[in-house]
Amino acid sequence: MKKLAFLSAVFITLCSFAFTGYNVGDKAMDFKLKNVDGEMVSMSDYPNAKGFIVIFTCNHCPFAKAYEDRIIALDARYAPKGYPVIAINPNDPTAIAEDDYATMQQRAKAKNYQFPYLVDNTQNIAHTYGATRTPHVFVLQKSGSDFIVKYIGAIDDNSDDASAVKEKYVENAVESLLAGTPVNPTSTKAIGCGIKWKS
Amino acid sequence: MKNINKGFILLLFPFLLARNKVTVVNFEQLQNSSAKKSNDTLYIVNFWATWCDPCVKELPAFQQEYKKYAKRKVKFIFVSMNSQKELGKVQNFTDTQKLEGMLLLLNGGNPNDWIDKVDSTWSGSIPATAMYKSGKKVYFREGEFTPESLDKVIQSKNK
């Protein structure tokens, strides 16, 4: 009986590990996902990148919309410095019609995205990374052929009003990586739309 | 003119009374209304927003439970995550839906400062629901309920 209790404790622990996604310091897996232009995109397609700002986002969520211009600004600022944005939409379009591929294409065109906006059809990447809401950011640093997670969380501390932001979390993280100093904080939380998982 | 105004206000008065007003609170006020209550009432705190489809979808189940437990020691608190700029929109929504229970809109500042205080496992997506009894958290869930699962949880926590 004791043994059974022990085994079930181990099982529960393993399950919780399996569902928590990445922690800061983990190696992130590369992906091969379809961009709004129809091409497949992987992180390995960027030999000169020092890292990536991977952002799980979508079309419909008011928070994702509120951050769209800030995501564009992040890419404009940090792609030339070696940290381009890669946006990934993980939502199931059968749950939210507005999160379909055609609307992604429209958004990218209307706002002239200079970064890929990929569709995570199987939701495998969002699951593996541990993304739960949109927008949800993972800042990765390239180390040899690995991509190490350096920051997980919100873009900044004010979704409502970009002009009232006090802490630019992602910007600070990338600046620290560029300067070779420790990232602080390494993770933050924010209110966001839950990712719509396929059932 | 004054009399007309008075008459108008008197006419409106019953409606003003009947309206379940959405109150803007900070995080401490929210905690004082639920998590920090030391009595034996079960406080059910649901985080939602008008723009959150799964939140809006599960509200009728909460309203059903509200009616079921109306005469017992169970209190329902609905905390809108809408921006304060959208207070009017939230009030219109709760009026149209005739939402019962305590209606709050949280103006909590940086969410990173308070999300962990609700629950360390909460990533920040909504809907999310916390339950408190005697000043202790007895339940937390990130994600929506079915009417059955909500009923079951409340039943088990209200013993």
Interface residues (C-beta under 8 A of the other chain):
Chain A: C61 P62 I96 T132 R133 H136 G153 A154 D157 N158 D160 K166 E167 T188 K189 A190 I191 G192 C193 G194 I195
Chain B: F47 A49 W51 C52 D53 P54 M81 S83 K85 N110 P111 N112 I115 D116 W122 S123 G124 S125 I126 P127 E142 G143
